[in-house]
Amino acid sequence: MATYITNGFVLRARHHKQNDRLYTVFTERRGKLDLVATSSRKILSKLSPHLVPFGEVELMIAAGKRNDRLAGASI
């Protein structure tokens, strides 16, 4: 899987499956993306505190067949 790092703004967060969230993010280079953050609805998730709506974040994204996956985030 190819990974890349980019900056962006979190536009929206939705529930996806049981423990996942689907984030809509606007990035500088790729435009608007829908990203899946696995296990981000769990209490001890390390990604969810960084992904607040309308926050500017630095994202590490792994390209997938259907959806891109969020591999890392920092404010």
C-alpha positions as MATLAB code, in Angstrom:
seq = 'MATYITNGFVLRARHHKQNDRLYTVFTERRGKLDLVATSSRKILSKLSPHLVPFGEVELMIAAGKRNDRLAGASI';
ca = [
       0.000    0.000    0.000;
       1.248    3.446   -0.869;
       1.145    6.039    1.897;
       1.419    9.786    1.700;
       1.401   12.709    4.135;
      -0.664   15.856    3.580;
      -2.277   18.721    5.492;
      -6.020   19.249    5.552;
      -9.188   20.376    7.344;
     -11.723   17.975    8.843;
     -15.136   18.843    7.407;
     -17.356   16.048    8.718;
     -17.289   12.891   10.832;
     -19.865   10.068   10.496;
     -20.278    6.671   12.090;
     -19.235    3.810    9.836;
     -19.795    0.178   10.794;
     -19.400   -0.770   14.460;
     -16.172    0.897   15.667;
     -15.107    2.962   12.647;
     -15.665    6.543   11.565;
     -15.813    7.995    8.072;
     -14.172   11.438    7.875;
     -14.587   13.948    5.070;
     -11.369   15.942    4.787;
     -10.344   18.762    2.457;
      -6.629   18.525    1.642;
      -4.253   20.890   -0.094;
      -3.077   18.506   -2.792;
      -5.850   15.927   -3.227;
      -9.007   17.993   -2.680;
     -11.956   16.466   -0.821;
     -11.391   12.926    0.474;
     -13.497   10.407    2.385;
     -11.227    8.546    4.814;
     -11.966    5.541    7.007;
     -10.457    5.598   10.499;
     -10.652    2.076   11.896;
     -11.430    1.662   15.604;
     -11.683    5.422   16.119;
     -14.961    5.127   18.063;
     -13.275    3.147   20.840;
     -12.562    4.900   24.124;
      -8.776    4.432   23.927;
      -8.467    5.523   20.287;
      -5.319    7.516   19.499;
      -6.734    9.115   16.333;
     -10.052   10.598   17.446;
      -8.714   13.401   19.734;
      -6.807   14.850   16.763;
      -9.732   14.745   14.334;
     -12.030   17.482   15.612;
     -14.399   19.126   13.092;
     -12.952   22.202   11.353;
      -9.517   21.474   12.759;
      -6.335   21.702   10.710;
      -4.458   18.395   10.866;
      -1.473   16.667    9.325;
      -2.617   13.298    7.962;
      -0.870   10.089    6.985;
      -3.093    8.321    4.454;
      -2.812    4.795    3.070;
      -4.365    4.403   -0.356;
      -6.872    1.554   -0.627;
      -8.973   -0.070   -3.335;
     -12.323    1.376   -2.257;
     -11.606    3.902    0.480;
      -8.408    5.500    1.655;
      -7.503    4.631    5.245;
      -6.331    7.066    7.857;
      -3.013    5.785    9.216;
      -2.047    8.714   11.446;
      -3.060   12.239   12.436;
      -1.655   15.131   14.426;
      -2.901   18.667   15.083;
];
